[in-house]
């Protein structure tokens, strides 16, 4: 058992590193909703350009299963720490490069093509980040505190949202012409500086003690596909509401509010910033309850609440009242946060330690493919329905029910696993 000081260092590194990673990843989503359509797709009509912008955003999710296999292999064979160092470097460099990328007017079709390539690199990096940071926190945590420490990387998501949305909100204070010409680039260029901070934090943490004890004889991805594919499906199902729901209530909602409803950009950015700030107390409470009642029950409870509130959330946004728009986003994201706090601990527990990085990464990133495509599909349905919000609400309801079933299946699998053998250092 590592000492309290090392445990705190690991928890801090999991939070800070993940926050910086999600700053980079979410920044692309905010820019896709606000400016990429005009910089990289100026020859298309506004609706089609926004769809093309969201499709570029979704490409980062399509490559995530490949990234999950790659970094899962590194994490399970060479160590969690090496995998997390690699993800941080790739994410920081690719995000900073987006800030230097010329637009369509300068280099033509090469501009959106290079944007897609850099987004793919972001996707590969994100595929290994959350899984590795969660495992480092859970595998260092003492018995009875895994829910609390397993939530530490999850705090990085709202922190990354606050940082990215805040940076983009400051950039939008510039005159419109300057914002489109160069202002949007500044938050991306900041990523170079943040990369140095994250690297210094990550290099000080020790390797997972559980990884050091495990023997590694098989190719992780083959072993997972052969013996643990059911757990991958369960992890995908339990995760889908968080990956898909989050992007419906951030990336899609910003585009929907500014284009379909004609709301000012600052209102929609507030609908991202304020709920992100509220995630911290909700997550802390949910993590505490996960240690008391079990992570599976908390994930199921949050998914149920997400399903119940799916349509009310969009009805509040449709009022066009700034206060109700922010309230709707806060309710929707708050319900997802209940699940998110306990999710890492739950899905890590259903895989054996020697294959845990690969199994978790595969399940989470397959869910990410579906979730990342939802803003694109929701925008298509928005056009077909005459700017009605009910298709997006239906999508949110469907994935919430899907995650409810996945969470219950994971809880049953974890219960059966604990009855069949003596508990390990990480169950």
C-alpha positions as a Markdown table, in Angstrom:
| # | Residue | x | y | z |
|---|---|---|---|---|
| 1 | Unk | 0.0 | 0.0 | 0.0 |
| 2 | Unk | 1.4 | 3.4 | -1.0 |
| 3 | Unk | 1.4 | 6.2 | 1.5 |
| 4 | Unk | -1.1 | 9.0 | 1.8 |
| 5 | Unk | 1.3 | 11.4 | 0.1 |
| 6 | Unk | 1.8 | 9.2 | -2.9 |
| 7 | Unk | -1.9 | 8.6 | -3.1 |
| 8 | Unk | -2.6 | 12.3 | -3.1 |
| 9 | Unk | 0.0 | 12.9 | -5.8 |
| 10 | Unk | -1.6 | 10.2 | -8.0 |
| 11 | Unk | -5.0 | 11.7 | -7.5 |
| 12 | Unk | -3.8 | 15.2 | -8.3 |
| 13 | Unk | -1.9 | 14.0 | -11.4 |
| 14 | Unk | -5.0 | 12.1 | -12.6 |
| 15 | Unk | -7.2 | 15.2 | -12.2 |
| 16 | Unk | -4.7 | 17.7 | -13.7 |
| 17 | Unk | -3.6 | 15.6 | -16.6 |
| 18 | Unk | -7.2 | 14.7 | -17.5 |
| 19 | Unk | -8.4 | 18.3 | -17.2 |
| 20 | Unk | -5.7 | 19.4 | -19.6 |
| 21 | Unk | -6.5 | 16.6 | -22.0 |
| 22 | Unk | -10.2 | 17.4 | -22.0 |
| 23 | Unk | -9.5 | 21.1 | -22.4 |
| 24 | Unk | -7.9 | 20.3 | -25.7 |
| 25 | Unk | -10.6 | 17.8 | -26.7 |
| 26 | Unk | -13.6 | 19.9 | -25.8 |
| 27 | Unk | -12.1 | 23.0 | -27.3 |
| 28 | Unk | -12.5 | 21.4 | -30.7 |
| 29 | Unk | -16.2 | 20.9 | -30.0 |
| 30 | Unk | -16.7 | 24.5 | -29.0 |
| 31 | Unk | -14.9 | 25.7 | -32.1 |
| 32 | Unk | -16.8 | 23.3 | -34.3 |
| 33 | Unk | -20.1 | 24.8 | -33.1 |
| 34 | Unk | -19.0 | 28.4 | -33.4 |
| 35 | Unk | -16.4 | 29.0 | -36.1 |
| 36 | Unk | -15.0 | 26.0 | -38.0 |
| 37 | Unk | -17.9 | 26.1 | -40.5 |
| 38 | Unk | -16.8 | 29.6 | -41.6 |
| 39 | Unk | -13.0 | 29.0 | -41.5 |
| 40 | Unk | -12.8 | 25.5 | -43.1 |
| 41 | Unk | -16.1 | 25.2 | -45.0 |
| 42 | Unk | -16.9 | 28.7 | -46.2 |
| 43 | Unk | -18.2 | 27.6 | -49.7 |
| 44 | Unk | -21.1 | 25.6 | -48.2 |
| 45 | Unk | -24.5 | 27.0 | -47.1 |
| 46 | Unk | -24.7 | 27.6 | -43.3 |
| 47 | Unk | -26.7 | 24.5 | -42.4 |
| 48 | Unk | -24.5 | 22.2 | -44.5 |
| 49 | Unk | -21.3 | 23.9 | -43.2 |
| 50 | Unk | -22.3 | 23.3 | -39.6 |
| 51 | Unk | -23.0 | 19.6 | -40.4 |
| 52 | Unk | -19.6 | 19.3 | -42.1 |
| 53 | Unk | -18.0 | 20.9 | -39.0 |
| 54 | Unk | -19.7 | 18.4 | -36.7 |
| 55 | Unk | -18.7 | 15.6 | -39.0 |
| 56 | Unk | -15.1 | 16.6 | -38.6 |
| 57 | Unk | -15.7 | 16.7 | -34.8 |
| 58 | Unk | -17.0 | 13.2 | -35.0 |
| 59 | Unk | -14.0 | 11.8 | -36.8 |
| 60 | Unk | -12.1 | 12.0 | -33.5 |
| 61 | Unk | -14.5 | 9.5 | -32.1 |
| 62 | Unk | -14.3 | 7.1 | -35.1 |
| 63 | Unk | -10.6 | 6.5 | -34.5 |
| 64 | Unk | -10.9 | 6.1 | -30.7 |
| 65 | Unk | -11.3 | 2.2 | -30.7 |
| 66 | Unk | -8.0 | 2.0 | -32.5 |
| 67 | Unk | -6.5 | 4.4 | -29.9 |
| 68 | Unk | -8.0 | 2.2 | -27.2 |
| 69 | Unk | -6.3 | -0.9 | -28.6 |
| 70 | Unk | -3.0 | 1.0 | -29.0 |
| 71 | Unk | -2.8 | 2.6 | -25.6 |
| 72 | Unk | -4.4 | -0.4 | -24.0 |
| 73 | Unk | -1.5 | -2.5 | -25.2 |
| 74 | Unk | 1.0 | 0.0 | -24.0 |
| 75 | Unk | -0.7 | 0.3 | -20.6 |
| 76 | Unk | -1.1 | -3.4 | -20.0 |
| 77 | Unk | 2.3 | -4.4 | -21.3 |
| 78 | Unk | 4.6 | -1.5 | -20.7 |
| 79 | Unk | 2.8 | 0.4 | -17.9 |
| 80 | Unk | 0.0 | 2.9 | -17.2 |
| 81 | Unk | 2.5 | 5.7 | -16.7 |
| 82 | Unk | 4.1 | 5.3 | -20.1 |
| 83 | Unk | 0.7 | 5.3 | -21.8 |
| 84 | Unk | -0.4 | 8.4 | -20.0 |
| 85 | Unk | 2.8 | 10.3 | -20.9 |
| 86 | Unk | 2.2 | 9.5 | -24.6 |
| 87 | Unk | -1.4 | 10.5 | -24.6 |
| 88 | Unk | -0.6 | 13.9 | -23.1 |
| 89 | Unk | 2.1 | 14.6 | -25.6 |
| 90 | Unk | 0.0 | 13.7 | -28.6 |
| 91 | Unk | -3.0 | 15.6 | -27.4 |
| 92 | Unk | -1.1 | 18.8 | -26.6 |
| 93 | Unk | 0.9 | 18.9 | -29.8 |
| 94 | Unk | -2.0 | 18.2 | -32.1 |
| 95 | Unk | -4.3 | 20.8 | -30.4 |
| 96 | Unk | -1.6 | 23.5 | -30.6 |
| 97 | Unk | -1.1 | 22.7 | -34.3 |
| 98 | Unk | -4.8 | 23.3 | -35.0 |
| 99 | Unk | -4.2 | 26.9 | -33.8 |
| 100 | Unk | -1.5 | 27.3 | -36.5 |
| 101 | Unk | -3.6 | 25.7 | -39.3 |
| 102 | Unk | -4.4 | 27.9 | -42.3 |
| 103 | Unk | -8.0 | 28.1 | -43.3 |
| 104 | Unk | -9.8 | 27.2 | -46.6 |
| 105 | Unk | -9.2 | 30.6 | -48.1 |
| 106 | Unk | -5.4 | 30.1 | -47.8 |
| 107 | Unk | -4.8 | 26.5 | -48.8 |
| 108 | Unk | -8.1 | 25.2 | -50.1 |
| 109 | Unk | -9.2 | 21.7 | -49.5 |
| 110 | Unk | -6.0 | 20.9 | -47.7 |
| 111 | Unk | -7.3 | 22.9 | -44.7 |
| 112 | Unk | -10.3 | 20.7 | -43.7 |
| 113 | Unk | -8.2 | 17.6 | -44.6 |
| 114 | Unk | -5.4 | 18.6 | -42.2 |
| 115 | Unk | -8.0 | 19.6 | -39.6 |
| 116 | Unk | -9.4 | 16.0 | -39.9 |
| 117 | Unk | -5.9 | 14.5 | -39.5 |
| 118 | Unk | -5.2 | 16.6 | -36.3 |
| 119 | Unk | -8.7 | 15.6 | -35.0 |
| 120 | Unk | -7.8 | 12.0 | -35.5 |
| 121 | Unk | -4.6 | 12.4 | -33.4 |
| 122 | Unk | -6.8 | 14.0 | -30.7 |
| 123 | Unk | -9.1 | 11.0 | -30.8 |
| 124 | Unk | -6.2 | 8.5 | -30.6 |
| 125 | Unk | -4.9 | 10.4 | -27.5 |
| 126 | Unk | -8.2 | 10.7 | -25.8 |
| 127 | Unk | -8.8 | 7.0 | -26.3 |
| 128 | Unk | -6.1 | 6.1 | -23.8 |
| 129 | Unk | -6.3 | 9.1 | -21.4 |
| 130 | Unk | -9.4 | 8.5 | -19.4 |
| 131 | Unk | -8.9 | 4.8 | -19.1 |
| 132 | Unk | -5.4 | 5.1 | -17.9 |
| 133 | Unk | -5.9 | 7.9 | -15.5 |
| 134 | Unk | -8.9 | 6.1 | -14.0 |
| 135 | Unk | -6.9 | 2.9 | -13.5 |
| 136 | Unk | -4.0 | 4.7 | -11.9 |
| 137 | Unk | -6.4 | 6.3 | -9.4 |
| 138 | Unk | -8.4 | 3.1 | -8.7 |
| 139 | Unk | -5.4 | 0.8 | -8.5 |
| 140 | Unk | -3.6 | 3.1 | -6.0 |
| 141 | Unk | -6.7 | 3.6 | -3.8 |
| 142 | Unk | -7.3 | 1.7 | -0.5 |
| 143 | Unk | -10.3 | -0.6 | 0.1 |
| 144 | Unk | -13.5 | 1.4 | 0.7 |
| 145 | Unk | -12.2 | 4.5 | -1.0 |
| 146 | Unk | -12.1 | 3.4 | -4.7 |
| 147 | Unk | -15.3 | 5.3 | -5.5 |
| 148 | Unk | -13.8 | 8.5 | -4.2 |
| 149 | Unk | -10.4 | 8.2 | -5.8 |
| 150 | Unk | -11.8 | 6.7 | -9.0 |
| 151 | Unk | -13.8 | 9.8 | -9.5 |
| 152 | Unk | -10.7 | 12.0 | -9.6 |
| 153 | Unk | -10.1 | 11.8 | -13.3 |
| 154 | Unk | -13.8 | 12.5 | -13.9 |
| 155 | Unk | -13.3 | 15.9 | -12.2 |
| 156 | Unk | -11.1 | 16.7 | -15.2 |
| 157 | Unk | -14.0 | 16.6 | -17.6 |
| 158 | Unk | -15.9 | 19.6 | -16.1 |
| 159 | Unk | -12.6 | 21.4 | -15.4 |
| 160 | Unk | -11.7 | 20.9 | -19.1 |
| 161 | Unk | -15.1 | 22.2 | -20.1 |
| 162 | Unk | -14.7 | 25.3 | -17.9 |
| 163 | Unk | -11.2 | 26.0 | -19.3 |
| 164 | Unk | -12.1 | 25.4 | -22.9 |
| 165 | Unk | -15.5 | 27.2 | -22.8 |
| 166 | Unk | -14.0 | 30.0 | -20.8 |
| 167 | Unk | -11.2 | 30.5 | -23.2 |
| 168 | Unk | -13.5 | 30.5 | -26.2 |
| 169 | Unk | -15.9 | 32.9 | -24.4 |
| 170 | Unk | -13.0 | 35.3 | -23.9 |
| 171 | Unk | -12.1 | 35.0 | -27.6 |
| 172 | Unk | -15.7 | 35.8 | -28.6 |
| 173 | Unk | -15.4 | 39.2 | -26.9 |
| 174 | Unk | -13.3 | 40.3 | -29.9 |
| 175 | Unk | -15.2 | 41.9 | -32.8 |
| 176 | Unk | -16.7 | 39.2 | -35.0 |
| 177 | Unk | -14.3 | 39.7 | -37.9 |
| 178 | Unk | -11.2 | 39.4 | -35.7 |
| 179 | Unk | -12.7 | 36.4 | -33.9 |
| 180 | Unk | -13.1 | 34.5 | -37.2 |
| 181 | Unk | -9.8 | 35.7 | -38.6 |
| 182 | Unk | -7.5 | 34.9 | -35.7 |
| 183 | Unk | -9.2 | 35.2 | -32.2 |
| 184 | Unk | -10.4 | 31.6 | -32.1 |
| 185 | Unk | -6.8 | 30.3 | -32.5 |
| 186 | Unk | -5.5 | 31.7 | -29.2 |
| 187 | Unk | -7.2 | 29.0 | -27.0 |
| 188 | Unk | -5.6 | 26.3 | -29.2 |
| 189 | Unk | -2.2 | 27.9 | -29.0 |
| 190 | Unk | -2.4 | 28.0 | -25.2 |
| 191 | Unk | -2.3 | 24.2 | -25.4 |
| 192 | Unk | 1.4 | 24.3 | -26.0 |
| 193 | Unk | 2.0 | 26.0 | -22.6 |
| 194 | Unk | -0.5 | 23.6 | -20.8 |
| 195 | Unk | 1.4 | 20.7 | -22.2 |
| 196 | Unk | 4.5 | 21.6 | -20.3 |
| 197 | Unk | 2.4 | 21.8 | -17.1 |
| 198 | Unk | 0.8 | 18.5 | -17.6 |
| 199 | Unk | 4.1 | 16.8 | -18.5 |
| 200 | Unk | 5.7 | 18.0 | -15.3 |
| 201 | Unk | 2.8 | 16.7 | -13.2 |
| 202 | Unk | 2.7 | 13.3 | -14.9 |
| 203 | Unk | 6.4 | 12.5 | -14.7 |
| 204 | Unk | 6.4 | 12.6 | -10.9 |
| 205 | Unk | 3.8 | 9.8 | -10.3 |
| 206 | Unk | 4.8 | 6.2 | -9.6 |
| 207 | Unk | 3.6 | 3.2 | -11.6 |
| 208 | Unk | 0.4 | 1.4 | -10.5 |
| 209 | Unk | 1.3 | -1.2 | -7.8 |
| 210 | Unk | -1.1 | -3.7 | -9.3 |
| 211 | Unk | 0.5 | -3.4 | -12.7 |
| 212 | Unk | 3.9 | -4.2 | -11.2 |
| 213 | Unk | 2.6 | -7.4 | -9.6 |
| 214 | Unk | 0.7 | -8.8 | -12.7 |
| 215 | Unk | 2.3 | -11.2 | -15.2 |
| 216 | Unk | 1.8 | -10.3 | -18.8 |
| 217 | Unk | 2.0 | -13.2 | -21.3 |
| 218 | Unk | -0.8 | -12.6 | -23.8 |
| 219 | Unk | -1.4 | -9.9 | -26.4 |
| 220 | Unk | -4.0 | -7.8 | -24.5 |
| 221 | Unk | -6.5 | -7.1 | -27.3 |
| 222 | Unk | -6.6 | -10.8 | -28.3 |
| 223 | Unk | -7.1 | -12.0 | -24.8 |
| 224 | Unk | -9.9 | -9.5 | -24.2 |
| 225 | Unk | -11.7 | -10.4 | -27.5 |
| 226 | Unk | -11.3 | -14.1 | -26.7 |
| 227 | Unk | -12.3 | -14.1 | -23.0 |
| 228 | Unk | -13.9 | -10.8 | -22.0 |
| 229 | Unk | -15.9 | -9.5 | -25.0 |
| 230 | Unk | -19.1 | -9.6 | -22.9 |
| 231 | Unk | -17.5 | -7.2 | -20.4 |
| 232 | Unk | -16.5 | -4.9 | -23.3 |
| 233 | Unk | -20.2 | -4.8 | -24.4 |
| 234 | Unk | -21.3 | -4.1 | -20.8 |
| 235 | Unk | -18.7 | -1.3 | -20.4 |
| 236 | Unk | -19.8 | 0.2 | -23.8 |
| 237 | Unk | -23.4 | 0.1 | -22.6 |
| 238 | Unk | -22.8 | 1.6 | -19.2 |
| 239 | Unk | -20.8 | 4.4 | -20.8 |
| 240 | Unk | -22.9 | 5.4 | -23.7 |
| 241 | Unk | -25.1 | 8.0 | -22.0 |
| 242 | Unk | -22.1 | 9.9 | -20.7 |
| 243 | Unk | -20.3 | 10.0 | -24.0 |
| 244 | Unk | -23.3 | 10.7 | -26.1 |
| 245 | Unk | -25.3 | 12.7 | -23.7 |
| 246 | Unk | -22.5 | 15.0 | -22.8 |
| 247 | Unk | -21.9 | 16.0 | -26.5 |
| 248 | Unk | -25.6 | 16.4 | -27.1 |
| 249 | Unk | -25.8 | 18.8 | -24.2 |
| 250 | Unk | -22.7 | 20.7 | -25.0 |
| 251 | Unk | -21.5 | 20.6 | -28.6 |
| 252 | Unk | -24.9 | 20.0 | -30.3 |
| 253 | Unk | -26.8 | 22.3 | -27.9 |
| 254 | Unk | -24.4 | 25.3 | -28.6 |
| 255 | Unk | -25.0 | 24.8 | -32.3 |
| 256 | Unk | -28.7 | 24.3 | -31.9 |
| 257 | Unk | -29.1 | 27.4 | -29.7 |
| 258 | Unk | -27.1 | 29.8 | -31.9 |
| 259 | Unk | -28.4 | 28.6 | -35.3 |
| 260 | Unk | -32.0 | 27.2 | -34.8 |
| 261 | Unk | -33.1 | 29.3 | -31.9 |
| 262 | Unk | -31.0 | 32.5 | -32.7 |
| 263 | Unk | -29.7 | 32.8 | -29.2 |
| 264 | Unk | -26.5 | 34.9 | -28.6 |
| 265 | Unk | -23.2 | 32.9 | -28.3 |
| 266 | Unk | -22.6 | 34.1 | -24.8 |
| 267 | Unk | -25.9 | 32.6 | -23.6 |
| 268 | Unk | -25.0 | 29.2 | -25.1 |
| 269 | Unk | -21.5 | 29.3 | -23.7 |
| 270 | Unk | -23.0 | 30.1 | -20.3 |
| 271 | Unk | -25.2 | 27.0 | -20.7 |
| 272 | Unk | -21.9 | 25.1 | -20.9 |
| 273 | Unk | -19.9 | 26.9 | -18.3 |
| 274 | Unk | -22.4 | 27.1 | -15.4 |
| 275 | Unk | -23.4 | 23.4 | -15.6 |
| 276 | Unk | -19.7 | 22.4 | -15.7 |
| 277 | Unk | -19.1 | 24.4 | -12.5 |
| 278 | Unk | -22.1 | 22.6 | -10.8 |
| 279 | Unk | -20.6 | 19.2 | -11.8 |
| 280 | Unk | -18.0 | 19.4 | -9.0 |
| 281 | Unk | -20.4 | 19.2 | -6.0 |
| 282 | Unk | -22.6 | 16.7 | -7.7 |
| 283 | Unk | -19.7 | 14.5 | -8.5 |
| 284 | Unk | -18.3 | 14.7 | -5.0 |
| 285 | Unk | -21.6 | 13.6 | -3.6 |
| 286 | Unk | -22.0 | 10.8 | -6.1 |
| 287 | Unk | -18.5 | 9.5 | -5.4 |
| 288 | Unk | -19.2 | 9.3 | -1.7 |
| 289 | Unk | -22.5 | 7.5 | -2.3 |
| 290 | Unk | -20.7 | 5.1 | -4.7 |
| 291 | Unk | -18.4 | 3.9 | -1.8 |
| 292 | Unk | -21.5 | 3.4 | 0.4 |
| 293 | Unk | -24.0 | 1.9 | -2.0 |
| 294 | Unk | -21.8 | 0.6 | -4.8 |
| 295 | Unk | -20.8 | 2.2 | -8.2 |
| 296 | Unk | -23.3 | 0.1 | -10.1 |
| 297 | Unk | -26.3 | 1.4 | -8.2 |
| 298 | Unk | -25.2 | 5.0 | -8.7 |
| 299 | Unk | -24.6 | 4.6 | -12.4 |
| 300 | Unk | -28.1 | 3.0 | -12.8 |
| 301 | Unk | -29.7 | 5.8 | -10.7 |
| 302 | Unk | -28.1 | 8.5 | -12.8 |
| 303 | Unk | -29.0 | 6.9 | -16.0 |
| 304 | Unk | -32.7 | 6.6 | -14.9 |
| 305 | Unk | -32.8 | 10.3 | -14.0 |
| 306 | Unk | -31.3 | 11.2 | -17.4 |
| 307 | Unk | -34.0 | 9.2 | -19.1 |
| 308 | Unk | -36.7 | 10.9 | -17.1 |
| 309 | Unk | -35.4 | 14.5 | -17.7 |
| 310 | Unk | -34.5 | 14.1 | -21.4 |
| 311 | Unk | -37.5 | 15.9 | -22.9 |
| 312 | Unk | -37.9 | 18.5 | -20.1 |
| 313 | Unk | -34.3 | 19.5 | -20.7 |
| 314 | Unk | -35.0 | 20.4 | -24.3 |
| 315 | Unk | -38.3 | 22.0 | -23.5 |
| 316 | Unk | -36.5 | 24.4 | -21.2 |
| 317 | Unk | -34.0 | 25.2 | -23.9 |
| 318 | Unk | -36.8 | 25.8 | -26.4 |
| 319 | Unk | -38.2 | 28.7 | -24.3 |
| 320 | Unk | -35.3 | 30.8 | -25.5 |
| 321 | Unk | -35.2 | 32.4 | -22.0 |
| 322 | Unk | -31.5 | 32.6 | -21.0 |
| 323 | Unk | -32.2 | 31.5 | -17.4 |
| 324 | Unk | -34.3 | 28.5 | -18.5 |
| 325 | Unk | -31.8 | 27.6 | -21.2 |
| 326 | Unk | -29.0 | 27.4 | -18.6 |
| 327 | Unk | -31.3 | 25.6 | -16.2 |
| 328 | Unk | -32.1 | 23.0 | -18.8 |
| 329 | Unk | -28.5 | 22.4 | -19.6 |
| 330 | Unk | -27.6 | 22.2 | -15.9 |
| 331 | Unk | -30.3 | 19.6 | -15.2 |
| 332 | Unk | -29.3 | 17.4 | -18.2 |
| 333 | Unk | -25.6 | 17.6 | -17.4 |
| 334 | Unk | -26.2 | 17.1 | -13.7 |
| 335 | Unk | -28.0 | 13.8 | -14.2 |
| 336 | Unk | -25.2 | 12.6 | -16.4 |
| 337 | Unk | -22.7 | 13.6 | -13.7 |
| 338 | Unk | -24.3 | 11.3 | -11.1 |
| 339 | Unk | -23.4 | 8.4 | -13.4 |
| 340 | Unk | -20.0 | 9.7 | -14.5 |
| 341 | Unk | -18.6 | 10.0 | -11.0 |
| 342 | Unk | -18.9 | 6.2 | -10.4 |
| 343 | Unk | -18.5 | 5.0 | -13.9 |
| 344 | Unk | -14.7 | 4.5 | -13.9 |
| 345 | Unk | -14.7 | 2.5 | -10.7 |
| 346 | Unk | -17.5 | 0.3 | -12.0 |
| 347 | Unk | -16.2 | -0.7 | -15.4 |
| 348 | Unk | -12.6 | -1.1 | -14.1 |
| 349 | Unk | -13.8 | -3.6 | -11.6 |
| 350 | Unk | -15.3 | -6.0 | -14.2 |
| 351 | Unk | -12.0 | -6.7 | -16.0 |
| 352 | Unk | -9.0 | -8.7 | -14.6 |
| 353 | Unk | -6.0 | -6.4 | -13.7 |
| 354 | Unk | -3.7 | -7.7 | -16.4 |
| 355 | Unk | -6.2 | -6.8 | -19.2 |
| 356 | Unk | -7.9 | -3.9 | -17.5 |
| 357 | Unk | -6.4 | -1.0 | -19.5 |
| 358 | Unk | -7.3 | -2.7 | -22.8 |
| 359 | Unk | -10.8 | -3.8 | -21.7 |
| 360 | Unk | -11.8 | -0.4 | -20.3 |
| 361 | Unk | -10.3 | 1.5 | -23.2 |
| 362 | Unk | -12.1 | -0.7 | -25.8 |
| 363 | Unk | -15.5 | -0.4 | -24.1 |
| 364 | Unk | -15.3 | 3.3 | -23.4 |
| 365 | Unk | -14.0 | 4.2 | -26.9 |
| 366 | Unk | -16.5 | 2.0 | -28.8 |
| 367 | Unk | -19.1 | 4.0 | -26.8 |
| 368 | Unk | -17.3 | 7.1 | -27.9 |
| 369 | Unk | -17.8 | 6.3 | -31.6 |
| 370 | Unk | -21.6 | 6.3 | -31.1 |
| 371 | Unk | -21.5 | 9.3 | -28.7 |
| 372 | Unk | -19.3 | 11.4 | -30.9 |
| 373 | Unk | -21.6 | 10.9 | -33.9 |
| 374 | Unk | -24.7 | 12.0 | -32.1 |
| 375 | Unk | -24.2 | 15.8 | -32.6 |
| 376 | Unk | -23.9 | 15.0 | -36.3 |
| 377 | Unk | -27.0 | 12.9 | -36.4 |
| 378 | Unk | -28.9 | 15.3 | -34.2 |
| 379 | Unk | -28.1 | 18.1 | -36.5 |
| 380 | Unk | -29.2 | 16.1 | -39.5 |
| 381 | Unk | -32.5 | 15.3 | -37.8 |
| 382 | Unk | -32.8 | 19.0 | -36.8 |
| 383 | Unk | -32.8 | 20.0 | -40.5 |
| 384 | Unk | -35.3 | 17.2 | -41.4 |
| 385 | Unk | -37.7 | 18.1 | -38.6 |
| 386 | Unk | -37.7 | 21.8 | -39.3 |
| 387 | Unk | -35.6 | 22.8 | -36.3 |
| 388 | Unk | -37.6 | 20.8 | -33.8 |
| 389 | Unk | -35.8 | 19.6 | -30.7 |
| 390 | Unk | -37.7 | 16.4 | -30.1 |
| 391 | Unk | -35.4 | 14.1 | -32.2 |
| 392 | Unk | -32.4 | 15.2 | -30.0 |
| 393 | Unk | -34.5 | 14.6 | -26.8 |
| 394 | Unk | -35.4 | 11.1 | -28.1 |
| 395 | Unk | -31.7 | 10.3 | -28.7 |
| 396 | Unk | -30.9 | 11.4 | -25.2 |
| 397 | Unk | -33.7 | 9.2 | -23.8 |
| 398 | Unk | -32.6 | 6.2 | -25.8 |
| 399 | Unk | -29.0 | 6.3 | -24.7 |
| 400 | Unk | -30.0 | 6.9 | -21.1 |
| 401 | Unk | -32.1 | 3.7 | -21.1 |
| 402 | Unk | -29.2 | 1.9 | -22.8 |
| 403 | Unk | -26.8 | 2.9 | -20.1 |
| 404 | Unk | -29.3 | 2.0 | -17.4 |
| 405 | Unk | -29.4 | -1.6 | -18.7 |
| 406 | Unk | -25.6 | -1.6 | -19.0 |
| 407 | Unk | -25.1 | -0.4 | -15.4 |
| 408 | Unk | -27.4 | -3.1 | -14.1 |
| 409 | Unk | -25.5 | -5.7 | -16.1 |
| 410 | Unk | -22.2 | -4.5 | -14.7 |
| 411 | Unk | -23.5 | -4.5 | -11.2 |
| 412 | Unk | -24.6 | -8.1 | -11.6 |
| 413 | Unk | -21.3 | -9.1 | -13.2 |
| 414 | Unk | -19.4 | -7.5 | -10.3 |
| 415 | Unk | -21.5 | -9.2 | -7.7 |
| 416 | Unk | -21.0 | -12.6 | -9.3 |
| 417 | Unk | -17.3 | -12.0 | -9.6 |
| 418 | Unk | -16.9 | -11.1 | -5.9 |
| 419 | Unk | -18.9 | -14.1 | -4.8 |
| 420 | Unk | -16.7 | -16.5 | -7.0 |
| 421 | Unk | -13.4 | -15.5 | -5.4 |
| 422 | Unk | -11.6 | -13.6 | -2.7 |
| 423 | Unk | -11.3 | -9.9 | -3.3 |
| 424 | Unk | -8.1 | -8.6 | -4.9 |
| 425 | Unk | -6.4 | -5.4 | -4.1 |
| 426 | Unk | -8.8 | -3.9 | -6.7 |
| 427 | Unk | -12.0 | -5.8 | -7.0 |
